[in-house]
């Protein structure tokens, strides 16, 4: 499971969860409308932090061809 945590325009922490990397990828392709400037505070995969800190708008270019296998047990 992938968990994406970000702050919205009101500084409220929001969390989105995705069952697998394919669902996450579809969201990044535009199936979820979240403004690009929202700051992402964490992205975890199977409970492990993947080390992303940045904006929502930069998620696609970072995770488009991301190797999720490095976080497998």
DRENFI-493851 format. One record per residue: residue number from 1; residue in one letter; x, y, z of N, C-alpha, C in turn. Coordinates in nm, 3 decimals, decimal comma. Layout:
% residues N
REC   num   residuo      n.c1      n.c2      n.c3     ca.c1     ca.c2     ca.c3      c.c1      c.c2      c.c3
REC   NUM         a         X         Y         Z         X         Y         Z         X         Y         Z
...
***
This chain:
% residues 73
REC   num   residuo      n.c1      n.c2      n.c3     ca.c1     ca.c2     ca.c3      c.c1      c.c2      c.c3
REC     1         x     0,084    -0,117     0,000     0,000     0,000     0,000     0,089     0,124     0,000
REC     2         x     0,049     0,223    -0,077     0,118     0,351    -0,083     0,034     0,453    -0,008
REC     3         x     0,099     0,530     0,077     0,031     0,635     0,151     0,097     0,768     0,118
REC     4         x     0,018     0,861     0,070     0,064     0,994     0,033     0,005     1,094     0,133
REC     5         x     0,092     1,172     0,197     0,047     1,271     0,294     0,091     1,409     0,247
REC     6         x    -0,002     1,504     0,250     0,026     1,641     0,205    -0,056     1,739     0,286
REC     7         x    -0,021     1,867     0,275    -0,097     1,973     0,341    -0,176     2,049     0,237
REC     8         x    -0,303     2,075     0,268    -0,387     2,149     0,174    -0,372     2,300     0,196
REC     9         x    -0,452     2,378     0,128    -0,443     2,524     0,134    -0,473     2,580     0,272
REC    10         x    -0,542     2,503     0,356    -0,575     2,547     0,491    -0,478     2,491     0,594
REC    11         x    -0,367     2,433     0,547    -0,264     2,372     0,633    -0,315     2,248     0,706
REC    12         x    -0,418     2,185     0,651    -0,472     2,062     0,707    -0,399     1,945     0,641
REC    13         x    -0,352     1,853     0,724    -0,282     1,736     0,672    -0,384     1,638     0,615
REC    14         x    -0,363     1,599     0,491    -0,451     1,504     0,420    -0,371     1,381     0,383
REC    15         x    -0,437     1,267     0,382    -0,371     1,142     0,345    -0,454     1,070     0,241
REC    16         x    -0,388     1,025     0,137    -0,449     0,942     0,033    -0,379     0,806     0,036
REC    17         x    -0,454     0,699     0,024    -0,392     0,567     0,019    -0,426     0,499    -0,112
REC    18         x    -0,333     0,421    -0,160    -0,347     0,349    -0,287    -0,305     0,205    -0,265
REC    19         x    -0,381     0,113    -0,320    -0,355    -0,029    -0,298    -0,225    -0,078    -0,359
REC    20         x    -0,186    -0,019    -0,471    -0,064    -0,064    -0,537    -0,005     0,049    -0,622
REC    21         x     0,118     0,031    -0,670     0,182     0,135    -0,751     0,103     0,172    -0,877
REC    22         x     0,028     0,080    -0,934    -0,051     0,112    -1,053    -0,162     0,212    -1,021
REC    23         x    -0,228     0,197    -0,908    -0,330     0,293    -0,867    -0,267     0,430    -0,843
REC    24         x    -0,152     0,431    -0,779    -0,079     0,555    -0,753    -0,042     0,622    -0,885
REC    25         x     0,006     0,544    -0,979     0,045     0,595    -1,110    -0,074     0,657    -1,184
REC    26         x    -0,189     0,592    -1,179    -0,309     0,646    -1,244    -0,348     0,781    -1,183
REC    27         x    -0,335     0,791    -1,052    -0,365     0,918    -0,985    -0,270     1,026    -1,037
REC    28         x    -0,144     0,993    -1,053    -0,046     1,091    -1,099    -0,073     1,136    -1,242
REC    29         x    -0,140     1,052    -1,319    -0,170     1,086    -1,458    -0,292     1,178    -1,471
REC    30         x    -0,346     1,222    -1,358    -0,452     1,321    -1,364    -0,588     1,277    -1,317
REC    31         x    -0,597     1,161    -1,256    -0,727     1,112    -1,211    -0,766     1,170    -1,076
REC    32         x    -0,680     1,248    -1,016    -0,709     1,312    -0,888    -0,674     1,459    -0,903
REC    33         x    -0,764     1,545    -0,866    -0,737     1,688    -0,884    -0,694     1,751    -0,752
REC    34         x    -0,564     1,763    -0,735    -0,504     1,830    -0,620    -0,410     1,935    -0,677
REC    35         x    -0,417     2,059    -0,628    -0,330     2,163    -0,682    -0,181     2,126    -0,674
REC    36         x    -0,107     2,163    -0,778     0,035     2,130    -0,788     0,120     2,187    -0,676
REC    37         x     0,078     2,297    -0,618     0,162     2,365    -0,519     0,150     2,307    -0,377
REC    38         x     0,058     2,214    -0,354     0,045     2,156    -0,220     0,173     2,083    -0,183
REC    39         x     0,226     2,109    -0,062     0,348     2,041    -0,020     0,321     1,897     0,025
REC    40         x     0,401     1,805    -0,027     0,391     1,665     0,013     0,484     1,646     0,131
REC    41         x     0,431     1,593     0,241     0,513     1,573     0,360     0,573     1,433     0,367
REC    42         x     0,506     1,335     0,304     0,565     1,201     0,300     0,496     1,112     0,198
REC    43         x     0,573     1,017     0,148     0,521     0,909     0,064     0,580     0,782     0,122
REC    44         x     0,492     0,689     0,159     0,541     0,561     0,212     0,489     0,447     0,126
REC    45         x     0,568     0,342     0,119     0,529     0,220     0,047     0,549     0,103     0,141
REC    46         x     0,441     0,034     0,171     0,443    -0,076     0,266     0,503    -0,033     0,400
REC    47         x     0,469     0,090     0,440     0,514     0,142     0,569     0,655     0,200     0,570
REC    48         x     0,724     0,196     0,457     0,861     0,248     0,450     0,862     0,381     0,376
REC    49         x     0,926     0,480     0,436     0,936     0,612     0,373     1,023     0,602     0,248
REC    50         x     0,973     0,653     0,136     1,049     0,647     0,011     1,138     0,770    -0,007
REC    51         x     1,131     0,865     0,085     1,223     0,978     0,084     1,183     1,096    -0,002
REC    52         x     1,058     1,104    -0,044     1,015     1,216    -0,127     0,971     1,333    -0,042
REC    53         x     1,026     1,449    -0,068     0,980     1,575    -0,009     0,973     1,674    -0,124
REC    54         x     0,861     1,736    -0,144     0,846     1,831    -0,254     0,701     1,870    -0,267
REC    55         x     0,663     1,911    -0,388     0,526     1,951    -0,412     0,449     1,841    -0,484
REC    56         x     0,318     1,852    -0,477     0,232     1,755    -0,544     0,259     1,753    -0,695
REC    57         x     0,287     1,869    -0,751     0,310     1,881    -0,894     0,434     1,807    -0,943
REC    58         x     0,531     1,786    -0,855     0,654     1,717    -0,894     0,647     1,565    -0,874
REC    59         x     0,537     1,515    -0,821     0,524     1,371    -0,798     0,535     1,290    -0,927
REC    60         x     0,469     1,334    -1,033     0,466     1,255    -1,155     0,606     1,232    -1,211
REC    61         x     0,684     1,339    -1,224     0,818     1,322    -1,282     0,909     1,239    -1,191
REC    62         x     0,883     1,241    -1,061     0,964     1,162    -0,969     0,925     1,014    -0,972
REC    63         x     0,796     0,986    -0,976     0,750     0,848    -0,963     0,704     0,783    -1,093
REC    64         x     0,718     0,852    -1,205     0,674     0,796    -1,332     0,742     0,662    -1,362
REC    65         x     0,871     0,654    -1,339     0,944     0,529    -1,364     1,017     0,483    -1,238
REC    66         x     0,956     0,505    -1,124     1,017     0,472    -0,996     1,025     0,321    -0,977
REC    67         x     1,134     0,273    -0,920     1,155     0,131    -0,895     1,104     0,096    -0,755
REC    68         x     0,980     0,049    -0,750     0,918     0,014    -0,622     0,978    -0,111    -0,561
REC    69         x     1,045    -0,194    -0,641     1,098    -0,321    -0,592     1,205    -0,301    -0,485
REC    70         x     1,269    -0,186    -0,482     1,372    -0,162    -0,381     1,313    -0,157    -0,239
REC    71         x     1,182    -0,146    -0,228     1,117    -0,142    -0,097     1,046    -0,272    -0,060
REC    72         x     1,066    -0,374    -0,141     1,007    -0,505    -0,113     1,085    -0,573    -0,001
REC    73         x     1,018    -0,655     0,074     1,084    -0,728     0,184     1,168    -0,842     0,133
***
